[in-house]
């Protein structure tokens, strides 16, 4: 299981198809993250994708799967603990995380 604190280095991107705001997801990760700042989850792995639910600083975010977008930024899809709110957030919003080998969406 990979552990991260702050902006720890993640595995590098593998060249592939372009990633847009509409991405198929699957619940393939058993890990979680602690959010390091209040922000809005997105409907896709870009800051330009539609805003969705708000996740608060310190909340637990259950990780489902990961992508690297066209800018080389790693984003995770998951669910806010204790809710049914799901969405995308950048790894930069994690103060801490544990992941099961970065499963792709």
Secondary structure by P-SEA (a helix, b strand, c coil): cccccccccccccccccccccbbbbcccccbbbbbcbbbbbbccccccccccccccccbbbbbcccccccccbbbbbbccccccbbbbbcccccccccccccccc
